[in-house]
Amino acid sequence: MLVLGTVTMVVAWTSLALATDRQHGWVALLAGLEAAWMLRLGGMAAGWPRRLLAALATVAMVVAVQWFVAAGHIGGQMGLAPWEAAPKMGAWHVWFLSRMANTGLDLLCLAAAPLLAWRAGR
């Protein structure tokens, strides 16, 4: 359940960001809640392992979306789809582009999302 929810959220969030030309950091909060919810629906027992997995899944979603959005913008200039350009992107390039693209509110939401997932994963 978690893998399905994670992949779906990454695709939806990346599509939204590329379609509107904004990062939409607030979606990270939804991603954190969704990760915790998927683990509950999947029947994982409550406790710190579920909390940790929810927080780690949220971090993975945030990183994947930042990577695919940067790849979508750069790859689009070269005629590549985001999934074609993503393996060609270097981590420092993605880090630099993400720092430039995210607003203060986006960064706040990106930082708060794993904490929200930790809390919701109880």
GICORJO-V329736 format. One record per residue. N is the residue number from 1. RES is the residue in one small letter. PHI is phi in whole degrees, -180 to 180 (999 if undefined). PSI is psi as a letter, one per 30 degrees, with the letter a starting at -180 (* if undefined). D_FIRST is the distance of its C-alpha to the first C-alpha in Angstrom with 1 decimal. Layout:
N;RES;PHI;PSI;D_FIRST / N;RES;PHI;PSI;D_FIRST
This chain:
1;m;999;e;0.0 / 2;l;-65;e;3.8 / 3;v;-64;e;5.5 / 4;l;-62;e;5.2 / 5;g;-64;e;6.1 / 6;t;-66;e;8.5 / 7;v;-63;e;10.1 / 8;t;-62;e;10.6 / 9;m;-66;e;12.1 / 10;v;-63;e;14.2 / 11;v;-65;e;15.6 / 12;a;-66;e;16.4 / 13;w;-66;e;18.0 / 14;t;-64;e;19.9 / 15;s;-62;e;21.2 / 16;l;-62;e;22.3 / 17;a;-65;e;24.1 / 18;l;-72;e;25.8 / 19;a;-72;e;26.8 / 20;t;-103;f;28.4 / 21;d;64;h;29.6 / 22;r;-135;l;28.3 / 23;q;-81;e;25.7 / 24;h;55;h;24.2 / 25;g;-61;f;23.3 / 26;w;-62;f;22.5 / 27;v;-67;f;19.1 / 28;a;-61;e;18.2 / 29;l;-65;e;18.5 / 30;l;-65;e;16.0 / 31;a;-64;e;13.6 / 32;g;-65;e;14.2 / 33;l;-65;e;13.7 / 34;e;-65;e;10.4 / 35;a;-63;e;9.1 / 36;a;-63;e;10.6 / 37;w;-66;e;9.4 / 38;m;-63;e;5.6 / 39;l;-68;e;6.9 / 40;r;-65;e;9.3 / 41;l;-63;e;7.5 / 42;g;-74;f;5.7 / 43;g;88;g;9.4 / 44;m;-69;k;10.3 / 45;a;-65;k;14.0 / 46;a;-67;l;15.7 / 47;g;140;a;17.9 / 48;w;-68;f;18.5 / 49;p;-64;e;15.9 / 50;r;-68;e;13.1 / 51;r;-63;e;15.3 / 52;l;-64;e;16.0 / 53;l;-64;e;12.5 / 54;a;-64;e;11.9 / 55;a;-66;e;15.3 / 56;l;-67;e;15.0 / 57;a;-65;e;11.9 / 58;t;-66;e;14.1 / 59;v;-61;e;17.0 / 60;a;-63;e;15.4 / 61;m;-65;e;14.5 / 62;v;-61;e;18.1 / 63;v;-64;e;19.7 / 64;a;-63;e;18.0 / 65;v;-67;e;19.1 / 66;q;-61;e;22.5 / 67;w;-66;e;22.9 / 68;f;-69;e;22.0 / 69;v;-68;e;24.2 / 70;a;-62;e;27.0 / 71;a;-66;e;26.6 / 72;g;-65;e;26.7 / 73;h;-72;e;29.9 / 74;i;-73;e;31.6 / 75;g;-65;e;30.5 / 76;g;-62;e;31.5 / 77;q;-73;f;35.0 / 78;m;-109;g;35.1 / 79;g;79;g;33.6 / 80;l;-109;k;30.3 / 81;a;-74;l;26.8 / 82;p;-56;e;24.5 / 83;w;-72;f;22.6 / 84;e;-82;e;26.0 / 85;a;-83;f;27.5 / 86;a;-57;e;24.7 / 87;p;-68;f;25.7 / 88;k;-88;f;29.3 / 89;m;-84;k;28.8 / 90;g;-89;l;29.9 / 91;a;-61;e;28.3 / 92;w;-69;e;31.5 / 93;h;-66;e;31.8 / 94;v;-63;e;28.4 / 95;w;-60;e;29.2 / 96;f;-64;e;32.5 / 97;l;-65;e;31.2 / 98;s;-68;e;28.5 / 99;r;-62;e;31.1 / 100;m;-73;e;33.4 / 101;a;-84;e;30.9 / 102;n;-82;k;29.3 / 103;t;-84;l;31.4 / 104;g;-61;e;31.9 / 105;l;-66;e;29.6 / 106;d;-60;e;26.9 / 107;l;-63;e;27.3 / 108;l;-62;e;27.3 / 109;c;-65;e;24.0 / 110;l;-64;e;22.5 / 111;a;-76;e;24.0 / 112;a;-79;f;23.0 / 113;a;-61;e;19.3 / 114;p;-64;e;18.3 / 115;l;-67;e;20.7 / 116;l;-65;e;19.1 / 117;a;-63;e;15.6 / 118;w;-60;e;17.5 / 119;r;-67;e;19.2 / 120;a;-74;f;16.3 / 121;g;-81;g;14.3 / 122;r;-64;*;17.2
